[in-house]
Amino acid sequence: MSDNQVVPVKSWKRSLSFRMGAIAIGLLPLLFLELVLWGWGWQSSDAVTDPYIGFTEIRPLFEVNAAGAEYEIASNRMPLFCEAKFPAAKANNEFRIFCIGGSTVQGRPFAPDTSFSKWLQLRLEKLDSNKKWTVVNCGGVSYASYRLVPIVDEILDYGPDLIILYTGQNEFLEDRTYGLVKETPSWIGRTHDRLSSIKSYAFLRASWMEAKAGIGEPKNVLPTDVEARLDFRGGLEKYVRDDSWRGNVVEHFEQNLNAMVRAIQAADVPLILCNPVTNLRDASPFKSQHSSSMTDSQVARFESEWQALIAGTEARVEWVEMRDQLEALVEMNPRHAEAHYRLGQVYQQLGQLKSAREHLVLAKEEDVCPLRIVEPMYRAINRVAKGSAVPVVDVKSFFESVAPDGIPGRESLLDHVHPTIFGHQQISELLLLEMIEQRLVEVKAGLPDCGEVFENHLESLPFIYFELGKDRLAGLKRWAEGKVTRAREPR
């Protein structure tokens, strides 16, 4: 055939059909595998929703009770979760809300009966008693965003009418590596996220990871239950400054948020994101570390002047002199978290509120043991919300607006991150207002006064409820200070 000859149309179509048929035949084994896995009901033991980490096992959060009438928190998920239940069969007039997150969602140091999920349910029942309001508390102690992703996937099978997501305080608790994050282009993570719903892909990936483990290649696989560093003796010592790791944690957090938002929106379920609040004024950093650029002689000088300053504060309080001394120490050691914290407090005493906020935030950011959400994660929440058109309840801004000098402290938070009972009540009102804004709730004659309802509920709780909360708060403070005695057991 010469170069000028035209290929017959039938020949061209036949060639295309042959190629398409070959591709289809090649895909038949995958299609067959997909059908077999669906029929078998196979579920991966690995966290295939996350391209960077896996778990030794994924266990359902809820299970049907013996009577078959209700879903309950599975016994093997205790005590990191509290008891929660909802009907197996959804009523026609039922509105289901799932609150997902960490210990703040759970209501720690107390329990779900004084968490914002409970106050929200009471508000909704007062607003419209004709509807059945089911508000389910899915708060897990020390649960970070990567552990919430499979929970969100499970919750979507239970007919939710609204999901409330409050997360961001627990991202730095567990020890994990991020070599894959550094090596893997972002587009691979996005492609993986979309393919994870295909069982054949998940099965092949899980088999591949098991094969890698079999030949000794390291895996970033976490245990089924949370193993926070601070849960074990010497956990605080394991925290050292690692800016690269911190950046990867933030990147992973944003990826997890995007994964959950995409899954929820794909199911056409309304979602409310929350911007968490932290205690800036009355929560000192958990671990400080000197700036890496300092020489040994500079460290020795700083330590000498620091100890003299601390000893002097017990004898006298001259705020201007302390400010000058602390400014010099911060200039000498700009990454020392505790120095920023002390300087921020002094600025507040002097009424220099802008400088006070700046250094109290820096104290949080430079904390080598970050048990509070860091500023880049706030920006990640806003990016995800803006990119996905998801409403955000800005708990942080609200608590700032009602705090003395605009800096949240012990008036609304019991420790570094957990709101007071009244703080939880305020969060529930913010959530209700957002539900009204999104037209998920109809208001005909203004918001009802829930004061008496709240008071009656508090009076119905036994005395031991509050005593146990006080004990947990004391234990939580010891935990945050690294004062646990549990020795690490082999996985």
N, C-alpha and C positions, 0 to 999 in steps of 0.2 A: 504494500500500500504506500503510495507516494505521500509526501508531506502536504500536498494540496487536497488530498481526498478528505471528504467529510465522513466522520464516523456515523453510521446509521443510528437513528433514534432508538430503534428496538435494541440494538447492540448496547448502547449506553444505558438504557433502562435495565437490560438484563444484567449488566455488570454491577449496577447499583443494587439491584435486588439480591444478587449473589453476596455482595459484601454485607448488606443488612441482615441477610439470613445467617451468614457466618457469625456475625456479632450476636444475634439472638440465640443461636445454638450455644455460643460460648457463655452466655448469661444464664442458660437453663440450669446448670448446677447451683448457681447462687439462688435462683428462684426456688428451686427444689429445697435447698437448705433453709431458706426463709420460711417456706410453708411447714417444714418439719419442726423448726424451732417454735413457730407460733402454735402448732398443734400440740407440741410437747409442753408448752408453757414455760420455756426456758427463760431464766433471768440470770444475767451475768453476776458473778460474785465480785466483780470489779466495778469501780465507779466509772463506767464508760462515758458518762456525761462530762468528764473532766479529762482533758488531754494531758494534764500535768501530774495528777496524783491518782491513786486508786485506794481501795479499801480491801481488807482481807475478806469482808463479807458485808453485803447490804441487807439489812433486816427491816421488814416493814415497821413503821411506827405504830400502826393500829392493827388490831385483830378483832374478829367478830367474837363476841362472848359466847358462853356455853349455850345460852338460850337462843342465840342467833338473832337477837332483837337489836343489839347495839354494837357499834364499834367502840373499842376501848384501847387506851395506850397499852401496847404489848408489855407483858411482865418483864421481858428481857431488856426493855429500854429504861427500866427503873434503875437507880433513883435519879438519873440525869433528867428525866421528865417527871411531871406530876400526873396524877390521875385526871383523865379527860375522856369524855364519851359523847357520842351523838347517835341518833337512830340509824339503823341500817337501811331502813326505807324512809325516803324523804317525803314529808307531808306536802300537800299542795300549797299550803300557806306558810311554809317554812322558808326562812332566809338564813343561809349558812355562811358564817364568817370564820375563817381560819387565821389566827394570829401566829406568825412564824418568826422565830429568832432565838436569841440566847436567854440568859438568866434574867435580863430586864423584862422580857416578855413574860417569863414565868412568874415574875413578881418578887424575886429574891431581894432581900434576905427572908421575906415572908413567903407566901405561896400564891397560887392563882386567885384565891378568894379576895385578895386586895390588889390584884394587877389591873392594868388598864382594860384588859379583855373583860373582866367581870364588871367593872364600872360601865363599860360600853354596853354590855348586855342589859344592865339595870336601866340605863338611860333609854335604850331602845324600847324596852318593855313599858316604861312609863310613857313614852311618846306614842306608841301604838300597841295596845294590849291585845288587839285582834289578830296580830300576826305572831307566828311562832319564831322567836329569835334564838338561834343556836350559835353561840360564840365559843369556838374551840381554841383552847390555849395549847399551842405547840412549841412552847419555849423550852429549849434544852440547855442545861448548864454547860458553859464553855463551848457551845456549838458555834462554829465559825461558818462563813458563807458556803464554803465547799462542802460542809456536812449538811447544809440546808437544801442544796440542789436536788438530791434524791428524795427528800421529804416533800418538796414542792411537786415533783413528778407524781408522787403517791397521792398527795392531797387532791390533785386534779381529777382523780377517779371517784371522788366522793361528792361530786355535785356542789362545789363551792359557788356562792353568789358574790363573794368578795374575799380577797386575800390581803392581809396587812403584813408587811414585811419590815421588821425593825432589826437591823443587823449592822455590824461594823466594829463592835468592841472586843471581839474574841479572835481576831485574825492572827495575832502573834503568839498565841498560847502553845501551839503544838510545834514540835521540831520537825522540819521537813526541808528538803533541798529543792533548788530551782534550776538545776543544770539544763533541763529540757526547756524551761522558759527562755533561757538565754539563747539556746540553739534553734528553737523552733520559730519560724516566721508566723506573724499573727494570723495570716490568711489560713494557715493550716489549722490553727485552733478553731477558727470560725467554721471551716469546712467540716472538721471533726464533730463539732457541736451539732451540725445539721444532720450528719450521718448517724449519730448515736441512736436515733430512734429505729434504725434498721437492725433487726436482730442478727442477721447474718454478718453484718459489719461488726456488731458488738461481740459476737461469738468468735470471729476470726481474730479480733484485736485481743480479746481475753486469752485466747489460745497462744497468740504470739507473745504476750507478756509472760505467760507461764513458761513458755519455752525459753525466753530470755533468762528467767529466774533459774531454770534448770541448768543453764550453762554458766551460771555464776554472774551474770550481768546484773548490776544493782538496779533495784526498782524503787520508786518513790511511793511505797504502799503504806498507808496508815492502818492502825488497828481498827476493829469495828467500833469500839468505844473510845471516847476522847481520852487521850493521855497528855494532859497539859504538863509542861515542864515543872510548873509550881506544885503539881500534885505529888512530887517526889522530893526526897531529901537532896539538897544541893541544887535544886532547880534554878534558884535565883542566880547562882554562880555561872550557869550556862548561858546567861544573857550577856553578850558583848556587843559593842557597836559594830554593825555591819550594814552600811548604807545600801550596798547592792542587794542584799537579801531583803531589806525593808522595801526597796523599790519593787522587787519581784512580788512581794506579798500584796502590795497595793495593786499591781497589774492583775494579779490573780483574783483579787477581790472584785475588781471591775468586770473581769471576764465572767465570774460567777453571777454577779448581778445581771449582766446581760443575758446569760443563759436562763436564769429564772424568769426574767421579764419576757423573753421570747416564748418560753413554754407557756406561761400564763396567758399571754396575749393570743397565742395560737389556739388556746382553748376558749378564747373569747370570754374570759373571766375578768371582772374589774379588779384593779390592783391599786393599793396605796403604799407608797414608800415612805419611810420615816427617816428624818435626819436626826441621829441620836444626840443627846446632850451629855456633857461630861462636867465633872466638878473641877473647875479651874482654881477657885479661890482657896478651898480648904482640903485639897488633896495634893500632898507633896509627891514628887517623883519617887518611883520605887527603886531606881538604881541610877546613880550618876557615874560618869566616866570622864576622865580628863581628855582634853583635846589632843588628838594624835600628834599635832605639830609641836607640842611642848617638849622641852628638854627636861632631863632629870632635875637640873637645878631649878628650873621654873616650877616644876611640880612640887619640889620641896618647899620653895618659897610660898606657893599658893597654899599648901597644906598648913604651913605655919601661920600665915595670916588668916586663913579660914578658921582654924581652931581658936585663935585669939578672938576673932569676931564672934563666934558662937558662944564662947565663954563670957564675953562682955555683954551679950544681950540679956543674960540672966541677972546682971547687976543693975543695968540701966537701960533706958529706951530713949535715945536721942536720934530721932528719925532722920534728920538731915545728915548727921555724921555717918549713920549706918548706910544711907543711900550712897554717899561718896565712897565709902569703903567697898561696898558691894559693886558699884560701877567699875571700880578699879579691878576688882577680882574677876568680874565678867569680861572685861577687856583682856585680862591676862589669860583667861580660860573660857573662851566663848561657847564651848559645847558642854559645860558643866550644868546639868539640869537643875540641881538643888540651888546653885548660885542664882540662876534666873528666877527660881521660885521665890527665894528670899527677897530678891530685889523687887519682884512684882508686888509682893506683900507690902514692902516699905513704900513703894510708889503709891499704893492704894491708901495707906495711912496718911500720906502727904497730899492726897486728893489729885494726884497726877494719873488720872484713870486711863488715858490712852497708853501711856508708858506701862502702867500696871498690867493692862490686858496683853500688851505685846510680850512682856516677859513671862507672864503666866502661861501664855500659849507656847512660848519657846521652851518653858520648863516641861510641858507635855511632849513637845516634839523631840526634845533631846533626851527624854527618858529612855534609858537603854533597855528597860523592861516595860514596853508600851502596852499597858492594860487599858488604855483609852484610845478611841479612834483618833487617827492622826489627820492633819489637815488635807493632805492629798486624797484621802479617802472621802472626805466631804466633797471635794471637787469631782471625784469619780461618781458619787451618787447623783450629783447635779447633771453630769454629762449623760449618764444613763437615762435619767428621768427626762431630760430635754430631748435626747435622741429618740426616745420611744414614746414621747408624749404621755408620760405617766405622772400623775399628781404626787406631790411630796408634802407631807405634813412636817413642817419645820419645827420639831420639838426643841431643837437647839436655840433657835431665834426666840421662841416663845419664852423659854426659861430665862434667857438673857433679858427679855423685856420686863420680867417681873422680879429680877434679882436686884439686890442693892448694888448700886453703881454699875449695873448691867453685867456683872460677872457672877455666874452661877456658883453656889457654894452649899454649905450645910443647911441653908433654909429650905432647899428643895431636893437635895440629894443626901442619902444616908452615908455614902462612901464615895469612891471615885467615879462611879457610873450609875448606881442604882437609885432611882427617884424615891422620895418618901411616898407614903400612902396617898397623901393629898396630891403629890406630883402625878401619880398614876391617874387620879381622878381628873386632873387637868388635861392629861394626854387624851383621856377618853372623850373629853369635850371637843378637843381639836379634831379627833377622828370623826365624831358625829357631825361636826360642821362641814368636814370635807365630804362626808357621805351625802349631806344635804346639797352641797355644791354640785356633786356629781349626779344628783337626782336619783340616788339609790334609796333615799328616804323622803317621804312627803311630810311637810310641816304645814299645818293649817292655821294654828293659832299661836305661833311662837314656841320657843323651847320650854319644856316643863321644868319646874323647880324640883330637883332631885335631892335636895338637902335631907328631907325626912327619910326618903328611901335609903340613902347612903348611911344615915345614922342608924336606922333599924338593922341594916345589914351588918354594920360593924358590931352592934350590940349582940347580934346573933352568934358571933364567932366566940369560941371558948377562950378563956384566959390563957390556956396553954399555947394557943395559936401565936399570940404576940410574944410569949416567953421564948418559944422556939425560934421565932424570928430574931430576937435579940441574940440568942446563942449562935445562930447562923451568921449574923453580922460580925460578931466577935471572931468566929472561925474564919470568916472571909477576910478579915483584916490580917489575921495571922498568916493565911495562905498567900495574900498579896505581898507580904513582907518576907516570904520564903521560909516561914517558920513551921514547916511540916516535918514529920518524922518518918513518913512512909518511905521505905527503901524501894528502889525500882526493882520490879520483877521482870524476868526475861519474857519477851513476847512469845 
